[in-house]
Amino acid sequence: MLDTKEFIKYSQDVTDSLEFLTPLSDNYPGINIWFKTKVIIGLELGTRKLFIHRRSGKIVALGIAKKTESEKKICTVRVAPEYVGKGLGVKIFKQAIDWLETEQPHLTVSEDKLLDFERIFDHFGFRLTSTINGLYQPGKVEYLFNEKKSFLGK
């Protein structure tokens, strides 16, 4: 159980994370609902974790990962535009991989963002395992990486 000081920090991190994530996520409709109904509950259960990088008290990069018995996934990584190319994305991926305890976490990326992540995926040796049209956005291809065989059948 969190003491008062930990709870206040936790609450501020959650509030700041949602505030940071929303304007950078126009390509994922419903991300606010997902955050409120999945991420917050997962944080409370210990199945999700936030990876936050701040400068002058403000979030400039954020990652969210999910770890359950059946899934180890990097759910989202966002870097403020003025901090892109400064290594924060790589740091978040490393932190998430360490927390997930796997070198090959599952993740997805939209066709609109694939080129933005291509170098990081190559750096970590992530494997493209399938594509799904319309998974998060109608008419847009989502690229899936590092799927486990059991996940591919679903």
Backbone torsions as a table, in degrees:
resi	resn	phi	psi	omega
1	MET	NA	141.1	-178.7
2	LEU	-79.0	137.4	171.6
3	ASP	-78.9	174.7	-174.1
4	THR	-58.3	-44.8	-179.2
5	LYS	-63.4	-44.4	178.5
6	GLU	-64.1	-40.5	-179.6
7	PHE	-62.9	-42.1	179.7
8	ILE	-63.6	-43.8	178.4
9	LYS	-64.2	-45.6	179.2
10	TYR	-58.1	-47.6	-179.9
11	SER	-61.1	-42.1	179.9
12	GLN	-66.5	-41.7	178.0
13	ASP	-60.7	-42.6	-179.9
14	VAL	-65.0	-48.3	179.1
15	THR	-60.6	-48.3	179.9
16	ASP	-63.5	-38.3	-179.0
17	SER	-63.8	-45.5	179.2
18	LEU	-65.0	-40.0	178.2
19	GLU	-63.3	-38.5	178.9
20	PHE	-72.1	-42.1	-173.4
21	LEU	-68.9	-39.8	-171.6
22	THR	-55.9	-53.9	-177.0
23	PRO	-70.5	-16.1	179.8
24	LEU	-95.8	9.7	-171.6
25	SER	-128.1	35.2	-178.8
26	ASP	-65.8	-18.2	178.6
27	ASN	-86.6	3.1	175.7
28	TYR	-127.2	87.4	179.4
29	PRO	-58.2	139.3	176.8
30	GLY	82.0	15.1	-177.8
31	ILE	-64.4	-31.3	178.2
32	ASN	-64.6	-42.5	179.0
33	ILE	-65.4	-44.4	177.9
34	TRP	-57.7	-46.2	-178.6
35	PHE	-61.4	-46.1	-176.1
36	LYS	-71.7	-33.4	-175.5
37	THR	-97.0	-21.6	-178.2
38	LYS	-113.6	-51.4	-173.7
39	VAL	-67.6	-50.1	-177.5
40	ILE	-60.5	-43.4	178.1
41	ILE	-63.6	-42.9	178.1
42	GLY	-62.5	-37.2	176.1
43	LEU	-61.9	-42.1	179.7
44	GLU	-66.8	-35.0	-179.3
45	LEU	-83.5	-14.2	-177.3
46	GLY	85.3	11.4	179.9
47	THR	-96.3	-5.1	176.1
48	ARG	-132.7	154.0	-179.5
49	LYS	-143.6	141.5	174.8
50	LEU	-96.3	138.3	173.4
51	PHE	-117.7	107.5	-170.1
52	ILE	-115.7	132.6	172.0
53	HIS	-119.9	127.7	-177.8
54	ARG	-118.4	151.2	169.9
55	ARG	-132.3	127.6	-177.5
56	SER	51.1	38.8	176.0
57	GLY	83.9	-10.8	-177.9
58	LYS	-102.0	141.8	176.4
59	ILE	-68.0	131.1	175.9
60	VAL	-119.2	-12.4	176.3
61	ALA	-155.1	144.1	-175.7
62	LEU	-146.4	136.3	171.6
63	GLY	-128.7	150.0	176.2
64	ILE	-132.4	129.5	179.2
65	ALA	-125.3	156.8	-179.7
66	LYS	-127.9	129.2	179.0
67	LYS	-130.4	110.9	173.8
68	THR	-128.4	178.0	177.7
69	GLU	-60.9	-35.2	-174.6
70	SER	-98.8	-9.4	-175.5
71	GLU	-149.9	134.4	172.6
72	LYS	-125.9	107.0	-168.0
73	LYS	-136.1	137.8	166.5
74	ILE	-88.7	111.2	-173.0
75	CYS	-80.4	-42.3	-179.1
76	THR	-158.6	148.1	171.9
77	VAL	-138.8	125.4	178.0
78	ARG	-133.2	138.2	176.9
79	VAL	-127.1	133.2	177.7
80	ALA	-57.6	139.2	-175.5
81	PRO	-50.3	-38.8	-178.3
82	GLU	-73.1	-7.2	179.3
83	TYR	-112.1	1.1	177.8
84	VAL	-62.5	137.5	178.2
85	GLY	86.9	7.3	-178.7
86	LYS	-106.5	10.7	174.9
87	GLY	90.9	-1.4	-177.7
88	LEU	-69.0	-36.1	177.4
89	GLY	-61.5	-44.2	178.2
90	VAL	-62.3	-42.2	178.3
91	LYS	-59.9	-43.6	179.7
92	ILE	-63.5	-44.7	178.1
93	PHE	-59.3	-43.7	178.8
94	LYS	-61.8	-44.8	179.6
95	GLN	-62.1	-43.3	-179.3
96	ALA	-65.3	-44.0	178.5
97	ILE	-60.0	-43.0	177.8
98	ASP	-61.7	-46.5	-178.5
99	TRP	-66.2	-39.5	-179.1
100	LEU	-74.0	-17.8	-179.7
101	GLU	59.5	43.6	174.0
102	THR	-152.2	143.2	177.0
103	GLU	-82.8	-13.4	-175.5
104	GLN	-128.6	66.9	178.7
105	PRO	-69.9	151.4	174.4
106	HIS	-73.0	144.7	173.5
107	LEU	-162.6	161.0	176.7
108	THR	-130.8	155.7	176.7
109	VAL	-147.7	141.5	-178.7
110	SER	-77.1	158.0	178.2
111	GLU	-56.7	-30.7	179.6
112	ASP	-68.3	-25.1	-174.9
113	LYS	-111.8	-2.0	-174.4
114	LEU	-57.4	-46.0	-179.2
115	LEU	-63.3	-32.1	178.5
116	ASP	-64.3	-28.6	-175.1
117	PHE	-106.4	-5.3	-173.6
118	GLU	-54.9	-46.2	-179.6
119	ARG	-64.3	-40.5	178.9
120	ILE	-65.4	-43.1	179.7
121	PHE	-62.9	-41.4	177.0
122	ASP	-63.9	-43.1	-179.8
123	HIS	-56.1	-43.0	-177.4
124	PHE	-91.3	-2.6	178.4
125	GLY	71.9	29.7	178.9
126	PHE	-69.9	143.4	-177.3
127	ARG	-107.6	128.6	171.6
128	LEU	-70.8	123.5	-176.4
129	THR	-113.6	-22.6	176.0
130	SER	-170.7	173.0	174.4
131	THR	-133.3	150.6	176.4
132	ILE	-135.8	126.8	177.1
133	ASN	-83.7	127.1	174.8
134	GLY	80.7	16.7	-178.5
135	LEU	-59.4	-47.8	179.7
136	TYR	-115.3	-28.2	-178.9
137	GLN	-132.2	130.0	178.2
138	PRO	-56.9	132.0	176.5
139	GLY	77.6	2.0	-179.6
140	LYS	-111.7	138.1	179.1
141	VAL	-83.6	134.4	173.4
142	GLU	-108.3	129.3	-179.9
143	TYR	-97.3	128.4	-178.0
144	LEU	-107.4	134.0	-177.3
145	PHE	-120.5	145.5	170.6
146	ASN	58.3	36.0	178.1
147	GLU	-70.4	144.7	173.6
148	LYS	-84.0	155.8	-177.6
149	LYS	-56.0	-38.8	-178.9
150	SER	-65.0	-32.5	-179.8
151	PHE	-74.9	-33.1	-177.9
152	LEU	-62.5	-29.7	-178.8
153	GLY	-78.3	-8.8	-175.8
154	LYS	-87.2	NA	NA
